[in-house]
Amino acid sequence: MPNYDFFQHKKCEYFPCHKGADPETFSCIFCYCPLYALGENCGGSFTYTKDGIKDCSRCLRPHRRENYNAICEKMSGILELARKKE
């Protein structure tokens, strides 16, 4: 099993940053989810607040080792959002 797909920062004052997450299997590699900008197309479990802000506090998708490759595969969508439109 590769080592690049999992990282923990157990000394972080927020570790694990999601309530109910298993600290033994919680990965910090995507501390800030790169898929947030995809909105409803991120593939995670989220809700929207009454103010229309995406709330990912119950989503563990980027924090599970087995989802590493799926997250990386969606990066083309992120790059498309960032691409300069002529």
Buried (B, 14 or more C-beta within 10 A) or exposed (E): EEEEBBEBBEEEEEBBEBEEBEEEBBBBBBBEBBBBEBEEEBBBEBEEEEEEEBEBEEBBBBBBBEBBEEBEEBEEBBEEEEEEEE
